[in-house]
Amino acid sequence: MLFKDGIITFTATLDIKPEIKLKQYKGIKVERKSSQVTEEEINKTLDFIKKGQGQDKEVTIDDQFAHGLGYPNLEEFKKFLARQMETDKDRQNRIDVENQIVEDLLKQGSFDVPQSLVKKQIERRVADAKKHWRSHRLSEAEITKKEEELRQDKELQAGVQKDIKVYLIFDKIAELENIQVQEGENMPGKVMELLLKEAQWETK
């Protein structure tokens, strides 16, 4: 399963779908962390930027420092950093909430994953990896060795099985909720929007 901008994306085709029973996919309890950025976090980021530029300890983070980075003053630079950091936190917090929903659904759904689909997805990932290795000019001997190692990778196999399981659960929810997906639309993404809307939210 790939998480792109916090939305699950996947492609799968099955001749026979396994039977999937879900206890309760609406009202899943999720905990969302605050996206508020503290002054301490901003100061740490400023210090990180200073070190990244190779500035010595004697350099003061002030208006002159901000001006050197293209901002009128330190206050405006801090506002910019706060907005960027809050956006990053928002995105990460959403992904975290989505993961909570996915883990809850995985606990509910107990079924066997079609091994034919597992093999297809592993082959797809191996093919993608081979393209990557060739783009980095690895020799065919090195690619063959890495390919065999990848096929035997237990973490890859477990990850693929989990990805397929999540996709099939989302497909089942789409069926139960009669979610229509047009060409080019993302079915798991539409299902996730429903699950987020129906979830029980708690703010940490």
N, C-alpha and C positions, 0 to 999 in steps of 0.2 A: 504494500500500500504506500502510495506517495501522498505526502501532505503538502499541498501547494497553496500558499497564502492562507493556511489554516483550513482549507477545504480538502476533503478526501477525494482523490481521483484514482480511478482504476478501470480496467477494461476486462470483461470476462464473457465467455459464451459457453453455455451448458446445454447439452441435449436433455439431460434429466437432472432436475434440481433436488437436492436432499430435503427431507422434511425438517422444517425449523419451527420450534415452538418457543415463543417469548412470553415471559410472565407479565412484564409491564415495561413498555418502552416510553410511555409518557410519564412525566412527573419524576424523572430521574433527578436525584439530589446532586447538585454540583456546587463547588466552592470556588468563587472567583476572587483572586487577589486584587488588591487595590492597584490602580495604575498611577496613583499620585507620585510625583517625583519630589524627593526631599532636597533640602539645601545641601545636606551632606553628600548626597549622590551627585549633585551638580558639581560640587567642589572636587570630588574624587575624579570626575570626568575631566575637569579642567586640569587637574594635576597630571592625569594620564596624557592629555594632549600636549602639555608642556614637556613631559619626558619624551614623548614621541617625536618631538621636534628637536630633541637633543639640547634643550635649554638647561642651563645649570640651576642650582638651588637658589642662587641669588636673584634670579629673574622673578619679578613680582607680577602676579596675575592681576592686572589693572586695566584701565581704559587703553593704555598704550599697547598692552599685550593683545587686547581684543581688536584694536585698530589694525595691528599687523596681520590679523587673520581676515580682515575685510569687513569688520563691523564697526559702527560709529562709536560704541562704548561697551564697557563690560556688561552693563545691565542688559543691553540688547542681545549680546552674545549669550548671556545666561538664559534669556527668554527663548532664544532659538534652540539651545541645548535642551531646555525643559520640554519644549514641544516635540522635539525629535525623540527624546527618551520616553516620553509618555506614549507616543505612537508605537515605539518598539515594545513597551510594556503591554499595551493594549493587544497587540498582535500575539505576543507570547502568552498572555493570559487567556486569549481565546483558544489558542492551540491547546493549552493546558486543560481548559474546560472540555473541549472536544475529546481529548484523550480520556478524561474521566467518564464521559458518556460511552465511549467505545469500550472501555474496560468493564463498565457495568453491563453492557449488552453481551460481551463475551462470556461473562459469568452466567448469564441467563440462557444463552443459546448453546445447547450441547448436541453436536451432530458430527458426523464424519465428513471430512473434506474430500471431494473427488480427487483421487491421485492423478488422474489424467490431466486435470487442470493444474495441479501442482507442478507436474513435469513440464507442461507448456510454459508456465510462468518462469520456471527456472531456466528453461532454454532461452526465453526472451531476455532474461537478465544476463545470461552468459553471452548472448549475441551482442548486447549493448556494451558489456565489459570488453569484449574482443575489439569492438570498434574503437573504444577508448584507448586500449593498449596499442593498437596499430597507429592511432593518431600520435602516440608518444614514441613511435618508432621502435617498439620492442621487436625482437627477433621472433620468427615463427616458433622456434624451440621454446623460448620463454613464454610465449602466448599459450602454447599447448600445455606446458607445465602449470601455468596459472589457471587455465581452463579446467583441468582435472581437479585442482585444489578447490576451485570455486564450486564445482559440481558436488564435491564431498563435504562442503561447508555446512555443518549442522545448524549454525545460526541462520544462514541463508534459507535453509529448508524450513526451519521453524518460523522465520519471518514471513516467508511466502504463504505458508499455511494460515498464519494469522491474518494476513492481508486478504486472502480469499474468503476466510470465515467472516470477516467484517463486511466485505462486499456482499456476500450472500445474505447476511442479516439485514443490511440496508435494502437489498433488493426485496426481501420479504416485507419489510415495513412499507416500502413504496407500493407493493401489491395490496397490503391491508388498507392503506390510506388512499388508494387509488390516485397516486401521484403520477401525473402525466409528464413524460419527458420528451421534448421535441429534439429533433436532430441537432447535434452540436451542444445540447445542454448536458449538465453533469448530474446524473441521478443521485449519487451519494451526497453531493453538495446540497441538493434540494431536500433530501431526507434529513441531513444534519440541521438545516435551517428550521425544520419542523421540530426536531428534538430539542434544539436550543430554546425555541419559543415555548415549548411545553415543560421544560425543565423547572425544577424547584431551585431557585438561586439563593445562595448565601454568600455574603461578602466578608472576606477575611480581613 
